[in-house]
Amino acid sequence: MSSVHIVGAGVAGLAAAVRLAGTGRKVFLHESSGHAGGRCRSFHDSALDCTIDNGNHLLLSGNRSARAFLEEIGAGDTLMGPRDARFPFVDIATGERWTVRLGSGRVPWWVLQADCRPPGTSVSDFLSIIRLAWARPDATVASLFGQTGAFFTRFLEPLAVAALNTPLDRAAAGPLWQVFRETFAHGGTACRPLIARDGLSDSFVSPALAYLDANNAATCFNRRLRVVATEANHAVRLEFTDGSIDLTRDDTVILAIPPAGLNALLPEIPVPEGNHAIVNVHFKLPQAPAFTDESPVLGVLNGIAEWLFLRGRVLSVTVSAADALAEKSAAEIADGVWRDIERALDISDEIPPYRVVKERRATFSQTPDAMRVRPGTLTGYANLFLAGDWTDTGLPATIESAIRSGHKAADAVKAAH
Ligand SMILES: Cc1cc2nc3c(=O)[nH]c(=O)nc-3n(C[C@H](O)[C@H](O)[C@H](O)COP(=O)(O)OP(=O)(O)OC[C@H]3O[C@@H](n4cnc5c(N)ncnc54)[C@H](O)[C@@H]3O)c2cc1C
């Protein structure tokens, strides 16, 4: 029986392993840390005495690869969100509140209705999204839309910064078009905002590990890959911190690790350079607040806080492209964000217990230059394939991209042997 060695147990590696388990190959999943999930995981926080996610993760109902993965591992019912596609916003500078309502249909008729759009925007603003489709490869989001006006500040900016985690004067337009094409272009049916009901690990990680275990895949933690030995166009040996594995001619390898790690192992494969931070602040409130408009998610404009996520008594705040913020102390960040929450939710309270999580390398910097060097699934080595949110899926670096890359790598393994 041939073996497939998948290195990296983030959602890309998990998706590849799940696709390949039980297909007549022995599947090994090797992970350098002591847990799976990578940048998409939950952990018990002793200060808050509850389980929190490393960061809030928003999916859309049109994320077909992520939803297929959840169905595969038996966790299809673990996401939650409003009945239809709606995004409540508050502008804490002016006190205005509105909800972008995309309804539940397959055609985006909602743009024709003024009360479904952010105030001050027009139908032609929304039609201008088509500029993304014809954008040149070196176009940034800001170069196509400028950075002023209600459409930009009240719709495009909050969504695009969250999707691309890159300042919009540097963020590539191409992946944003892919998001619109796969979600907004299909109307509200593909745009329901979804979050993991009980936490990221309960949705994406634990059920995947259980599936792998049930299908005789071996998962090995605390095992860092240090060297990939190659001969001609084949990988021949994997050297880990705790020993080596010689590969037979039929064995295959999927490297599902971040770009810097790949570069250290195989410098001949070009990878995108640079990362941006995402900062999350989790507050444990004395009781669950009355939140907005049936949605567990609230967009905040003109503050430090960008998106609020509510799960029970834990109110979590996400700030993307947050490199400068991540340099501040946890106390300073929590204090500033709490003041935004008070205005957003119209409350006035002492700051509750909190945890600040700074993910300094949350995603790669998604610039036009980076897009040019995103590698595909195949490498110059016949038995070695790549996966990861940063590989060339056409999508921004998201769960959807990571899972799609894992599926593509699994398909490549099947095609190879
Ligand atoms: C705070 C935050 C918020 C986010 N918000 C969203 C969101 O709202 N929506 C969304 O869709 N996405 C979001 N993302 C992005 C999403 O988390 C990532 O796209 C996805 O988790 C990437 O998965 P991956 O498997 O490609 O990479 P990773 O999760 O980085 O997995 C790589 C794995 O490889 C392991 N590894 C590395 N080197 C080695 C080695 N040499 N040997 C063995 N193992 C190794 C690592 O330990 C890690 O477990 C967010 C990310 C962060 C950090």
The ligand as a Gaussian input file, in Angstrom:
#p B3LYP/6-31G(d) Opt

LIG

0 1
 C       -7.090000      35.821000      13.780000
 C       -7.492000      35.232000      12.457000
 C       -8.746000      35.516000      11.928000
 C       -9.136000      34.962000      10.701000
 N      -10.389000      35.213000      10.233000
 C      -10.851000      34.521000       9.174000
 C      -12.206000      34.620000       8.780000
 O      -12.979000      35.399000       9.340000
 N      -12.645000      33.844000       7.740000
 C      -11.815000      32.986000       7.090000
 O      -12.277000      32.269000       6.199000
 N      -10.494000      32.901000       7.412000
 C      -10.000000      33.641000       8.436000
 N       -8.689000      33.529000       8.812000
 C       -7.766000      32.755000       7.967000
 C       -7.793000      31.252000       8.261000
 O       -7.598000      31.001000       9.619000
 C       -6.660000      30.621000       7.452000
 O       -6.853000      30.924000       6.098000
 C       -6.585000      29.103000       7.592000
 O       -6.715000      28.696000       8.930000
 C       -5.238000      28.644000       7.026000
 O       -5.128000      27.241000       7.117000
 P       -3.855000      26.509000       6.550000
 O       -4.039000      25.069000       6.824000
 O       -3.602000      26.947000       5.154000
 O       -2.610000      27.082000       7.379000
 P       -2.248000      26.962000       8.936000
 O       -3.462000      27.067000       9.747000
 O       -1.162000      27.945000       9.183000
 O       -1.692000      25.478000       9.124000
 C       -0.364000      25.120000       8.895000
 C        0.022000      24.061000       9.901000
 O        1.326000      23.597000       9.587000
 C        2.064000      23.420000      10.784000
 N        3.480000      23.463000      10.402000
 C        4.182000      24.550000       9.987000
 N        5.449000      24.177000       9.689000
 C        5.541000      22.851000       9.902000
 C        6.598000      21.889000       9.754000
 N        7.820000      22.235000       9.325000
 N        6.347000      20.589000      10.096000
 C        5.101000      20.206000      10.511000
 N        4.071000      21.078000      10.659000
 C        4.293000      22.378000      10.360000
 C        1.594000      24.562000      11.670000
 O        1.847000      24.328000      13.033000
 C        0.100000      24.612000      11.330000
 O       -0.654000      23.785000      12.184000
 C       -8.237000      34.119000      10.002000
 C       -6.974000      33.864000      10.515000
 C       -6.601000      34.400000      11.714000
 C       -5.230000      34.092000      12.283000

